[in-house]
Amino acid sequence: MTQTAKQPPIRLRGEAMTRIETFVAASFAFAITMLVISLDEIPNNIDDFVIAVKNIPSFVASCALIFWVWHSHATWSRQYGLEDNRTIVLSGLLVCIVLVYIYPLRLMMQGLFMSISGGYFPFELQIREYWELRFVFAFYAIGFILLSVNFMGLFQHALDCADEIELTDRERFETKTYQLHWGVNAAVCSLALIFALALPERLMPYSPYVYATLWPFSMWLNRHRDNKWQSISTAQEE
């Protein structure tokens, strides 16, 4: 069965887990542990138990995002198999970003489910003034920007080593596309940061909904990538 454009043909150069990938995977597992520990103590009455149950959606959503980041790094490691000093630095920075933003991530997920449920799901952080909410939104946006820029750096590193790891023309094209994806993520998060800081008080609480545009942008980029590569392939054949 031939590969389709939806499955970019990048050869796996790191089929066995490198020491860096192993370290990052262990760090992400620790991050999940921190997320569980942050759920406080075991409930000792029915009211606390109900609150704990209501926290499950935000916990699952937080875990899903952590798994997504881990999978993105694991995929990068398997595709390029790099294990040099620059890879160590960028991977180490990624781990630091994730560990720093574990608690803010949980708070943002709690805020999301509280907002869409009309207050049914709990939100632990007490917000008394609008500037406090601006700070929380801005802090989260900066974390997502740093995460996106970090992945852009990883893919740029792969492009810089293209000759060394013998990337084909198609693999170079796909690598640039992945970097563009993370660049769009960084741009969307920068817009969320601007909204969090600049919107008037009555509109500012809606600024995180900008993140919802990440999915349609990703779908559009995938379609654009497939069409562009098809055009390039057709031109090469002619």
N, C-alpha and C positions, 0 to 999 in steps of 0.2 A: 504494500500500500504506500503510495507516495505521500510526502509531507505536504500539508496545505500551508497557505500563507498565515493561517491562524496559529501555527506552531513554528515559530522562527527557527530555522535550522542552524543553531549554534552548537558546534561540537563540544562535548563535555571534556574539558581538559583536566578537571580535578575530580575524577570519579571517586577517589577515596577522600575522606574528610581530612583536610589539612589541620595542623595544630591550631591555626588561627580560627578556622571554622568551628573546631571543637570547643575552643575557649568562648567564642561568641554564643554558641548554642547553650553552653553551661551557664553563661551570664544571663541569657534570656530565661532559662529555667529558674534561675534565682530571682529574676524580676517577677515572674509569676508567683513565686513563693512570697515575695514581699507584698504582692497584691492581695494574697490570701491573708497574710498576717495583719494587713491594714484593716481587715474587716472586724478588728477588735476581738473581744472575748466571746466565748460560747454563750448563747442566750440561756438565761436561767428562769425565764418566765415566758408566757405565751405572747405578751406584747413585744418583747425583744425578739422573739422567734419570728413573728410576723414581719417586723422591720428587716430582719436578716433575710427573709425570703424575698422581700421587695427589692433588696439590693442585688439579687441574682442577675437580672437583665443588665445592669451596669457592669457587673463583674464579667459576665460573658462577653459583652461588647468590648471591654478593655482587653480581655484575653485575645479576642479576635484580632485587634489591632496589633498587639504584640506578636502574635503568630504571623501576621502579614509582614511585619518588618523583618522578623527572623527568616521567613521563607524567601524574602527578597534578597537578603544577604547570602543565604545558603545557595540560592540559584546563581547569584553572581559568582560565588566561590567555585561552584561546580563548572560553570561555563568557562571561566578564565584560568582557574588553578593558580592564581598568583599568591605568593607568600613572601614578599619582600618587605623592606622597612616601611615603604609608603602604605602598603596594605595593612601592616600592623598598626600604624598610626591612625588611619582612617577607620579601621575596624574597632580600635580602642575608643576613639571618639564616639562612634556609634553606640557602643555599650554604655559609655558615660551619659550620653543624651537620654537613652532609654531608662536608665536607673534614676536619673534626676527627675524624669517626667512621669514616673509611675503614679505617684499620688495625684498630681494635676490631671493625669489622664482619667483616673477613677472619678475625680470630682466633675470633670466635663461630661463623662458618661452619665453620672447621676443627674447633673443638670439637664441633660438632653431628655432623659426619661421622665424627669419631673415636669419638664415643659410640655412634652407631647401627651402626658397623662393628666394634665390639669392639676398636678400636685399629689397624685396618688402615690407615686414612687418617691422615696425620701431623698433629700439633699442635705448632707451633713454640714456643709460649710455655712456659717451664718454671715450673710451679707447685709450690712446696715446702710451703706451709702453706695451711690452709683460708681464712685471712683474705685471702690474695692472690686466691683464686678468688672470694670474696665481692666483693672490690673490682672485679674484671673484670666480673662479672655486674651489679653495681650501676651501674658506669660505662656499660655498654651500655644498661641500662634507662633511665637518666636521658637518654641521647641520644634514645631512641625517644620518651620523654615530651615532650622539647623539640620533636622533629619533629612530633608530633601536635598539640601546643599551637600550633605555628606555623601549621599548616594550619587549625586552628580559627579562628585570627586572620584568615587570608585569607578564609575564608567569612563571618566576622562583618563584615569590611570590605565584602564584596559586599552583605551585607544592609543595612549602613549607607548604602550608595550605591544602594539599590534604586530609589528614586524617580528618581535621576539617570540610571541606565542602563535605567530602565523595565522592571523585572522584573514579570512577570505573577504572579498568585496561585500558579499551578503552579510557576513558577520559584522563587518565594520558599520554597515548600514543599520543593522539591528541594534548595535551598541549605541550608535548616535540617537536612534529612536528611543531607547530606554532612557538615555540621558535627557532627552527632550521631555519625556513623561515626567521625570522628577523636576525638571525646570518649570513645567506647568504647575505641578504641585506647589512648588515654592512661590510661584506668582499668585496662585489662589490664596495661599496662606498669608502672603504679604498683604493682599487685599483685605482679608479678614482682620489682620492687625490694624490696618488703616481705619477700617470701619469701627473696630473696638475703641480706637483712640479718638476718632473724629466725629462719629455720629452723635446727634443729640440724645439726651437721656431716654426719651420715649422710644427711640429706634435702636439704640445701642444693644439691648438684650437680644436682638435678632441677628446680630453680626455673625455668630457662629454658623448660621444656616448657609453661609457662603461655601462651607466645606461640602455641601450637598452637590455643588457643581463639579466636584472632582470626578465623579463617575461618568457623567455625559462627556466631559472633556476627554477622559481616557478612552471612551468608546469611539469618539470622533478621531482621535489620534491613531487608534488601531486601524480604522477604516482608511484614513489618509495614508498610513504607512503601507498598507497592502496595495492601494492604488498606485502609489509612487513607485514601489518596487516593481510592480507589474509593468509600469511604463519604462523603467530603467532596463528591465529584462528584455522587453520588446525592442528597445533601441539597440541593445547589445547584439541581439540576434540578427537584426537588419544590417 
